[in-house]
Every structure is written in structure tokens, then in C-alpha cells.
Amino acid sequence: MAQHSVDRRETVTRRAVLDAARRLIEQQGVAGLSMRKLAAELGVAVTSIYWHVGNREALLDELVQEMVHGLDTLPARGTTPMARVVSLAMELRRVLREHPHLIGLVNERGLTPAMFLPSQRTLVAEISAAGLRGTRAAEAVRALQYHVIGFILVERHTDRSPEQRPSAEELWLAEPAPDAALAGALATPVDADRLFAVSTEALVRSLLADQ
């Protein structure tokens, strides 16, 4: 019996347990994570999960800490200050969109400032390299973070909202408009990726103006 238990522990690693837990949380929310579900996902005994990561709270604590430290390697890409700052905003949005439930868990535990500090430091480095200093640089960093986070919150709200009636298309096409092209464009579904890129580039261009 003891040998059987050891064999089960050896079929899964601590890293595999953490990765599977993260997947379950992102699919079903924090409430959807149980040690039994996690064990079933990995095909091992529940005791094996406890052996690797402790209880559920200890597991959540570790996932939170990984998320807190997960934004310290955001890459800045490009050969111009604008391109590099835009790339950081794009990457920050991507990471936050991929882990909404973990971000919420980090916030519940009062660790949001600690989570965002590494990305703030990276933005500070790029903003400073672009020539901004002092209050103006701080405002640029905060404007970009508010832009990214605000955009994600709108996306999340839209994704979780019930079907809207009347729809934007029905409202905009209900009567003739002075600018038919504008009305037609507003009646089409939002391309969130394109809108984020356009708005971010415009914001960064404005923030770095005259540098």
C-alpha cells in the first residue's frame, strides 16, 4: 500500500499541479477549484495533491504569489520609444486577459499594487528612455495602466452581459444618419484588438509628444 502511494506521487509534479489548478480556475472560477477536481484532472489520488501543495488555501496562496510575480518579465519590443511602450501595453493586456480569475483573487488578498509594480517599473524605464521625467513620466505610466485596465474591465463586462435588445446595429440603422459610413461602422461589432491597438498608439503618441 505504501509503495502504491509513492508511485502515485511520482506520476505528477508540483509544477503540473499548479498548472492544472490555474487552468481549472480560469475555466470555472476560484469557486470551481476543489482538490478532488484537481486530482481527477491529473489522474492521481487526492492525497498526492496534498502531498505536493498542501491544502486548498496553501495552493491558492502559491498561485497568488506566482501571479504577483508574473508581470516582472514583460518584454518591450521595437526600435523606437513609441513602439516599445505600445508593446508593453499590448503584452500587459494579454496577460491580464488570460488570467481574470487569478487577477481577482490577487485583488481580494490586497496584493494588486505589488502585482503591478514590476510592470510599472518596466514602463518607467521605457518612458524615461523616451525623455520624460518627474511628474510627467509618472502621469504617463499611470495613464497607460488605467487605459489597459479600463479596457479590460469593459471587455469583461461586455463578455458577461446578456444579449442586448435593441442591439447597437438596430439602434444605429433604425433611421437615416447624416454620416451613413459612420453609422454603419458603429453598427458593426467591435474589433477589440484593433480598437485597443489604435487607442493605445494614439495615447502613447500624445504622451511622448515633443520628446
Sine and cosine of phi, psi and omega as CSV:
sin_phi,cos_phi,sin_psi,cos_psi,sin_omega,cos_omega
0.00,0.00,-0.70,0.72,0.01,-1.00
-0.89,0.46,-0.67,0.74,0.01,-1.00
-0.89,0.45,-0.62,0.78,0.02,-1.00
-0.88,0.48,-0.67,0.74,0.00,-1.00
-0.90,0.43,-0.68,0.74,0.01,-1.00
-0.89,0.46,-0.68,0.73,0.00,-1.00
-0.85,0.52,-0.66,0.75,0.00,-1.00
-0.90,0.44,-0.67,0.75,0.00,-1.00
-0.89,0.46,-0.58,0.82,-0.07,-1.00
-0.98,0.21,-0.18,0.98,0.00,-1.00
-0.99,0.12,-0.15,0.99,-0.02,-1.00
-0.65,-0.76,0.55,-0.84,0.01,-1.00
-0.97,-0.25,0.27,-0.96,0.07,-1.00
-0.86,0.51,-0.65,0.76,0.01,-1.00
-0.89,0.45,-0.63,0.77,0.01,-1.00
-0.91,0.41,-0.62,0.79,0.03,-1.00
-0.90,0.43,-0.72,0.69,-0.01,-1.00
-0.90,0.44,-0.67,0.74,0.00,-1.00
-0.91,0.41,-0.65,0.76,0.02,-1.00
-0.92,0.39,-0.63,0.78,0.03,-1.00
-0.90,0.44,-0.66,0.75,0.02,-1.00
-0.88,0.47,-0.68,0.73,0.01,-1.00
-0.88,0.47,-0.70,0.72,0.00,-1.00
-0.88,0.47,-0.67,0.74,-0.01,-1.00
-0.90,0.43,-0.69,0.73,-0.02,-1.00
-0.94,0.35,-0.44,0.90,0.02,-1.00
-0.99,0.11,-0.62,0.79,-0.17,-0.99
-0.83,-0.56,0.00,1.00,-0.06,-1.00
0.99,0.11,0.20,-0.98,-0.04,-1.00
-0.88,0.48,-0.60,0.80,-0.01,-1.00
-0.90,0.43,-0.38,0.93,-0.03,-1.00
-0.99,0.11,-0.06,1.00,0.00,-1.00
-1.00,-0.02,0.86,-0.50,0.14,-0.99
-0.72,-0.69,0.40,-0.92,-0.01,-1.00
-0.91,0.41,-0.53,0.85,0.03,-1.00
-0.93,0.36,-0.68,0.74,0.05,-1.00
-0.88,0.47,-0.66,0.75,-0.02,-1.00
-0.90,0.43,-0.67,0.74,0.03,-1.00
-0.90,0.44,-0.67,0.74,0.03,-1.00
-0.90,0.44,-0.63,0.77,0.02,-1.00
-0.87,0.50,-0.62,0.78,-0.06,-1.00
-1.00,-0.05,-0.19,0.98,0.01,-1.00
0.95,0.30,0.57,0.82,0.01,-1.00
-0.77,-0.64,0.11,-0.99,0.05,-1.00
-0.97,0.26,0.48,-0.88,0.03,-1.00
-0.85,0.53,-0.59,0.81,-0.01,-1.00
-0.88,0.48,-0.51,0.86,0.04,-1.00
-0.91,0.41,-0.62,0.79,0.03,-1.00
-0.90,0.44,-0.73,0.69,0.01,-1.00
-0.88,0.48,-0.61,0.79,-0.02,-1.00
-0.89,0.45,-0.60,0.80,-0.06,-1.00
-0.99,0.14,-0.65,0.76,-0.17,-0.98
-0.78,-0.63,0.04,1.00,-0.05,-1.00
0.98,0.18,-0.44,-0.90,-0.05,-1.00
-0.99,0.11,-0.05,-1.00,-0.08,-1.00
-0.88,0.48,-0.67,0.74,-0.01,-1.00
-0.91,0.42,-0.63,0.77,0.04,-1.00
-0.90,0.43,-0.62,0.78,0.05,-1.00
-0.90,0.44,-0.72,0.69,0.02,-1.00
-0.89,0.45,-0.64,0.77,0.04,-1.00
-0.85,0.52,-0.68,0.73,-0.02,-1.00
-0.93,0.37,-0.64,0.77,0.04,-1.00
-0.90,0.44,-0.63,0.78,0.04,-1.00
-0.89,0.46,-0.71,0.70,-0.01,-1.00
-0.90,0.44,-0.60,0.80,0.06,-1.00
-0.90,0.44,-0.64,0.77,0.02,-1.00
-0.93,0.38,-0.64,0.77,0.01,-1.00
-0.86,0.51,-0.63,0.77,-0.04,-1.00
-1.00,-0.10,0.11,0.99,-0.10,-0.99
-0.99,0.14,-0.16,0.99,-0.03,-1.00
-0.97,-0.25,0.28,0.96,-0.06,-1.00
-1.00,-0.05,0.08,1.00,0.01,-1.00
-0.79,-0.61,0.45,0.89,0.02,-1.00
-0.89,0.45,0.79,-0.62,-0.04,-1.00
-1.00,0.06,0.63,-0.78,0.15,-0.99
-0.98,-0.20,0.85,-0.53,-0.06,-1.00
-0.89,-0.46,0.54,-0.84,0.04,-1.00
0.85,-0.53,0.24,-0.97,-0.05,-1.00
-0.95,-0.30,-0.08,1.00,0.03,-1.00
-0.87,-0.50,0.43,-0.90,0.03,-1.00
-0.82,0.57,-0.68,0.74,-0.02,-1.00
-0.89,0.46,-0.73,0.69,-0.02,-1.00
-0.88,0.47,-0.63,0.78,-0.04,-1.00
-0.94,0.34,-0.66,0.75,0.02,-1.00
-0.92,0.39,-0.68,0.73,0.05,-1.00
-0.86,0.51,-0.67,0.74,-0.02,-1.00
-0.89,0.46,-0.58,0.81,0.04,-1.00
-0.91,0.41,-0.67,0.74,0.03,-1.00
-0.89,0.45,-0.66,0.75,0.01,-1.00
-0.90,0.44,-0.67,0.74,-0.02,-1.00
-0.93,0.36,-0.63,0.78,0.04,-1.00
-0.88,0.47,-0.69,0.72,0.05,-1.00
-0.87,0.49,-0.68,0.73,-0.03,-1.00
-0.87,0.50,-0.73,0.68,-0.04,-1.00
-0.91,0.42,-0.70,0.72,-0.03,-1.00
-0.92,0.39,-0.58,0.81,0.03,-1.00
-0.93,0.38,-0.54,0.84,-0.05,-1.00
-0.97,0.26,-0.34,0.94,-0.11,-0.99
-0.74,-0.67,0.80,0.60,-0.07,-1.00
-0.88,0.47,-0.64,0.77,-0.05,-1.00
-0.95,0.32,-0.61,0.80,0.04,-1.00
-0.93,0.36,-0.60,0.80,0.07,-1.00
-0.88,0.48,-0.68,0.73,0.04,-1.00
-0.88,0.47,-0.64,0.77,0.01,-1.00
-0.92,0.40,-0.65,0.76,0.06,-1.00
-0.86,0.51,-0.69,0.72,-0.01,-1.00
-0.90,0.43,-0.66,0.75,0.01,-1.00
-0.87,0.50,-0.49,0.87,-0.04,-1.00
-1.00,-0.08,0.17,0.99,0.11,-0.99
0.95,0.31,0.47,0.89,-0.08,-1.00
-0.91,-0.42,0.25,0.97,-0.04,-1.00
-0.87,0.49,-0.73,0.69,0.03,-1.00
-0.85,0.53,-0.63,0.77,0.02,-1.00
-0.91,0.42,-0.59,0.81,0.01,-1.00
-0.92,0.40,-0.64,0.77,-0.07,-1.00
-1.00,0.10,-0.21,0.98,-0.05,-1.00
-0.85,0.53,-0.71,0.70,0.01,-1.00
-0.87,0.50,-0.68,0.74,0.01,-1.00
-0.93,0.37,-0.55,0.84,0.09,-1.00
-0.89,0.46,-0.69,0.72,0.00,-1.00
-0.89,0.45,-0.65,0.76,0.03,-1.00
-0.91,0.42,-0.68,0.73,0.05,-1.00
-0.89,0.45,-0.65,0.76,0.04,-1.00
-0.85,0.53,-0.70,0.72,-0.01,-1.00
-0.88,0.48,-0.68,0.73,-0.03,-1.00
-0.96,0.28,-0.63,0.78,0.03,-1.00
-0.90,0.43,-0.66,0.76,0.02,-1.00
-0.91,0.41,-0.65,0.76,0.04,-1.00
-0.89,0.45,-0.44,0.90,0.02,-1.00
-0.99,0.16,-0.13,0.99,0.08,-1.00
0.94,-0.34,-0.05,1.00,0.00,-1.00
-0.99,0.11,0.55,-0.83,-0.01,-1.00
-0.66,-0.75,0.30,-0.95,0.16,-0.99
0.83,0.56,-0.68,-0.73,-0.07,-1.00
-0.87,0.50,-0.63,0.78,-0.03,-1.00
-0.90,0.43,-0.63,0.78,0.04,-1.00
-0.92,0.40,-0.68,0.74,0.01,-1.00
-0.89,0.46,-0.67,0.74,0.02,-1.00
-0.90,0.43,-0.60,0.80,0.02,-1.00
-0.91,0.43,-0.69,0.72,0.01,-1.00
-0.89,0.46,-0.72,0.69,-0.02,-1.00
-0.92,0.39,-0.63,0.78,0.03,-1.00
-0.87,0.50,-0.66,0.75,0.00,-1.00
-0.92,0.38,-0.67,0.74,0.01,-1.00
-0.92,0.40,-0.67,0.74,0.05,-1.00
-0.89,0.45,-0.62,0.79,0.02,-1.00
-0.88,0.47,-0.76,0.65,-0.03,-1.00
-0.89,0.45,-0.77,0.64,-0.07,-1.00
-0.91,0.41,-0.67,0.74,0.02,-1.00
-0.88,0.47,-0.65,0.76,0.01,-1.00
-0.89,0.46,-0.69,0.73,-0.01,-1.00
-0.91,0.42,-0.65,0.76,0.01,-1.00
-0.88,0.47,-0.65,0.76,0.05,-1.00
-0.90,0.43,-0.68,0.73,0.02,-1.00
-0.87,0.49,-0.71,0.71,-0.01,-1.00
-0.89,0.46,-0.68,0.73,0.02,-1.00
-0.88,0.47,-0.68,0.73,0.00,-1.00
-0.90,0.43,-0.70,0.72,-0.02,-1.00
-0.89,0.45,-0.55,0.84,-0.09,-1.00
-1.00,-0.09,-0.06,1.00,-0.02,-1.00
-0.98,0.18,0.50,-0.87,0.09,-1.00
-0.93,0.37,0.24,-0.97,0.03,-1.00
-0.86,0.51,0.73,-0.69,-0.09,-1.00
-1.00,-0.04,0.73,-0.68,0.06,-1.00
-0.67,-0.74,0.86,-0.51,0.03,1.00
-0.96,0.29,0.42,-0.91,-0.01,-1.00
-0.99,0.13,0.20,-0.98,0.06,-1.00
-0.86,0.51,-0.63,0.78,0.01,-1.00
-0.88,0.47,-0.72,0.69,-0.01,-1.00
-0.89,0.46,-0.63,0.78,-0.02,-1.00
-0.93,0.36,-0.71,0.70,-0.07,-1.00
-0.97,0.25,-0.45,0.89,-0.04,-1.00
-0.99,-0.17,0.10,1.00,-0.06,-1.00
-0.94,0.35,-0.46,0.89,-0.03,-1.00
-0.54,-0.84,0.38,-0.93,-0.02,-1.00
-0.86,0.51,0.58,-0.81,0.00,-1.00
-0.85,-0.52,0.53,-0.85,0.03,-1.00
-0.86,0.51,-0.56,0.83,0.02,-1.00
-0.88,-0.47,1.00,-0.06,-0.08,-1.00
-0.89,0.45,-0.61,0.79,-0.01,-1.00
-0.91,0.42,-0.67,0.74,0.03,-1.00
-0.90,0.44,-0.73,0.68,0.00,-1.00
-0.87,0.49,-0.66,0.75,0.00,-1.00
-0.90,0.43,-0.63,0.78,0.01,-1.00
-0.92,0.39,-0.66,0.76,0.01,-1.00
-0.95,0.32,-0.30,0.95,0.03,-1.00
-1.00,0.09,-0.18,0.98,-0.01,-1.00
-1.00,0.00,0.42,-0.91,0.04,-1.00
-0.86,0.51,0.51,-0.86,-0.01,-1.00
-0.96,0.27,0.76,-0.65,0.17,-0.99
-1.00,0.00,1.00,-0.05,-0.15,-0.99
-0.88,0.47,-0.62,0.78,-0.01,-1.00
-0.90,0.44,-0.71,0.70,0.01,-1.00
-0.91,0.40,-0.69,0.73,0.00,-1.00
-0.88,0.47,-0.65,0.76,0.02,-1.00
-0.90,0.43,-0.68,0.73,0.01,-1.00
-0.89,0.46,-0.72,0.69,-0.02,-1.00
-0.90,0.44,-0.73,0.68,-0.05,-1.00
-0.93,0.36,-0.60,0.80,0.00,-1.00
-0.92,0.38,-0.69,0.72,0.02,-1.00
-0.88,0.47,-0.65,0.76,0.02,-1.00
-0.91,0.42,-0.67,0.74,-0.01,-1.00
-0.91,0.43,-0.73,0.68,-0.03,-1.00
-0.90,0.43,-0.66,0.76,0.03,-1.00
-0.86,0.51,-0.66,0.75,0.02,-1.00
-0.93,0.38,-0.68,0.73,-0.02,-1.00
-0.91,0.41,-0.55,0.83,-0.04,-1.00
-0.99,-0.12,0.15,0.99,-0.04,-1.00
-0.84,0.54,0.63,-0.78,0.05,-1.00
0.94,0.35,0.24,0.97,0.06,-1.00
-0.99,-0.13,0.00,0.00,0.00,0.00
